Amino acid sequence: MKILIVEDESEIALSIKNYFKPNGVQCETAANYREAIDKISLYDYDCILLDLMLPDGDGFGILRELKARNKSEGVIIISAKETLDTRIEGFNLGADDYLTKPFHLSELLVRIQALIRRKNFKGSNSLVFNEIVIDILAKTVSVNNIKLDITKKEIDLLLFLIGNENKVLSKGAIAEHLSGDMADMLDNHDFVYAHIKNLKKKLSKAGSEDYIKTVYGLGYKWQDE
């Protein structure tokens, strides 16, 4: 899971990032309107945490940009402003949830997880694809009732592939999903091949069909033959 935290208060952004990291959430931050616009132009996220009051703009403008660009990210507004008009405007512009500061980080994480389940997995805590069962909350994967010894990165990769079934995903897109901003600093994306190879091996060993297809020169896709 990858999220963008749009928050000008560095302490709040850092506390969210530090709390989410052990929970397997890849976090990127933007401290102002311009930085947020740049990031949503370049990258895709599972969820955006959006402060309304930014030093060079406001969160409503970012919501308008997301709508204009036909972006599909889930958005949770996190703001000290709490009026009925503010909430209504946020929801009308496409926000999915609204959390008033101060808030408990545990509640924020639960809301993000619920939002992702609603958007990507029809509200379910588990994803079933033929013989493969993924428990999203427990971070486990089973094939034909055999539990795999699998890493968080491999689960993230598996969910990303299944969530984009029949779509060709470039190595760059996969690298950016797994590593966030760090992907731009890497000399190559060979680690993507290593993750794909390990995931295919573990799935195959447990008796899974080979759903991960290599599209030479382009990348990979998940396909049910």
Residue pairs with C-beta under 8 A, 6 or more apart in sequence:
1 24
1 25
1 26
1 46
1 47
1 112
1 116
1 156
2 25
2 26
2 27
2 28
2 45
2 46
2 177
2 180
3 20
3 25
3 26
3 27
3 28
3 45
3 46
3 47
3 48
3 49
3 112
4 27
4 28
4 29
4 30
4 36
4 39
4 40
4 43
4 45
4 47
4 48
4 49
4 73
5 13
5 16
5 17
5 27
5 28
5 29
5 30
5 49
6 29
6 30
6 36
6 48
6 49
6 50
6 51
6 54
6 59
6 62
7 13
7 16
7 29
7 30
7 31
7 49
7 51
7 78
8 31
8 32
8 51
8 53
8 54
8 55
9 51
10 31
12 101
13 29
13 31
15 105
16 27
16 49
16 105
16 108
17 27
17 29
19 105
19 109
20 27
20 105
20 109
21 27
23 109
24 139
24 152
24 155
24 156
25 109
25 112
26 156
26 178
26 179
26 180
27 180
28 39
28 43
28 45
28 180
28 181
30 36
30 38
30 39
31 55
32 54
32 55
32 56
32 57
33 54
33 55
33 56
33 57
33 58
33 61
33 62
34 56
34 57
36 54
36 62
37 62
37 65
40 48
40 62
40 65
40 66
40 69
40 71
40 73
41 69
43 176
43 180
44 71
44 72
44 73
44 173
44 177
45 73
46 73
46 74
46 116
46 120
47 73
47 74
47 75
47 76
47 112
47 115
47 116
48 62
48 66
48 73
48 74
48 75
48 76
49 76
49 78
49 108
49 112
50 59
50 62
50 63
50 75
50 76
50 77
50 78
50 95
51 59
51 77
51 78
51 79
52 58
52 59
52 60
52 77
52 79
52 81
52 86
52 90
53 59
53 79
53 80
53 81
59 77
59 79
59 90
60 89
60 90
60 93
63 75
63 90
63 93
63 94
63 95
64 93
66 73
66 75
66 94
67 93
67 94
72 119
74 96
74 97
74 112
74 115
74 116
74 118
74 119
75 94
75 95
75 96
75 97
76 95
76 96
76 97
76 98
76 99
76 108
76 111
76 112
76 115
77 90
77 95
77 97
77 98
77 99
78 99
78 101
78 103
78 108
79 86
79 98
79 99
79 100
79 101
80 100
80 101
82 100
87 98
90 98
91 98
96 115
96 118
96 119
97 111
97 115
99 107
99 108
99 111
113 136
113 137
114 123
116 136
117 123
117 124
117 125
117 136
120 159
120 163
121 127
121 136
124 136
125 135
125 136
125 137
126 133
126 134
126 135
126 136
127 133
127 134
127 136
127 159
127 162
128 134
129 162
129 211
129 224
130 209
130 224
131 143
131 144
131 207
131 208
131 209
132 141
132 142
132 143
132 158
132 203
132 208
133 141
133 142
133 143
134 140
134 141
134 155
134 158
134 159
134 162
135 141
135 142
136 159
139 152
139 155
140 147
140 148
140 150
141 147
141 148
141 150
141 154
141 155
141 158
142 148
142 206
143 203
143 206
143 207
143 208
144 206
144 207
144 208
146 206
146 207
148 202
148 203
148 206
149 202
150 158
150 199
150 202
153 178
153 195
154 195
154 198
154 199
154 202
156 177
156 178
157 174
157 177
157 178
157 195
157 196
157 199
158 199
160 169
160 174
160 177
160 178
161 169
161 211
161 212
161 220
161 221
161 222
162 222
164 221
164 222
165 221
165 222
165 223
165 224
166 221
166 222
166 223
167 221
168 215
168 218
168 219
168 220
168 221
169 219
169 220
169 221
170 218
170 219
171 189
171 192
171 193
171 219
171 220
172 183
172 189
173 219
174 189
174 192
174 195
174 196
174 219
174 220
175 183
175 186
175 189
175 191
175 192
176 183
176 184
178 192
178 195
179 186
183 189
196 212
196 220
199 212
200 210
200 212
203 210
203 211
203 212
204 210
209 224
209 225
211 222
211 223
211 224
211 225
212 220
212 221
212 222
213 220
213 221
213 222
213 223
214 220
215 221
